[in-house]
Amino acid sequence: MLKHRGFPGRLTGTDFQFVIRRANPKGVTPITRRERFRDRKPADRRADAAFMQALWAYFGDQPFERGNLDAGRLSWLFGREVVAAEDPFDPESYEALLVINEDVARASFPDAFEEEDWA
């Protein structure tokens, strides 16, 4: 499993995790599309925006390997702002390639694309 060195581990001051420390010995957690409803808590929305900002700052518009990125956090963005960069896509692989759908991501999280220090 590729570890993305320098990627933030969590949203500062919270327990919203962005990366995992080690591979799951019981099997890889699959990435699935999770529906984001309007009544989500503000903290959840901040975590999504911060994760998107970190993804953009770290990877930009280039394809990236899932590696140690948290499947749960990716799942909130998967299928919209983050899409598969390969076909066929294996949602249960740490080597799966993903890419940011920049147009959708900019519309969903405009503040994430402003030049700020995210680390």
C-alpha positions, 0 to 999 in steps of 0.5 A: 500500500502506497503511503502518501507522505505529507498528506494531512492525516485528519481534519485539524481539531477533529476525529475526521480521518483522511488516511489510514496507518496500515492495510486492513488485515481483514481485507481492503475496504471498498470505495462506494458512492455515498449520498450526501444529503442537504441536512448533513452536519456542518462538521461533516461538510467542513471535513469534505471540503478540507479533504477535497482541498488536500486532494487538490493541493497534493495531486492536482488534476493528475491521476493518483493511487488510492494508497493509504487514503481513507475509503470512508472519506473517499466514498463521500466524494466518489462518483462525483468529485473523485472518479475512477481513472482506469477501466475496469476499476477495482474499488477494493484495491489499494493500487486503484487509480483515481482522478479529481473531476475538476469541474464538478469539484470546483462547483461543489467545493469552490473554497477548496481551490483557493490558494491557502496553506492546507497542511 
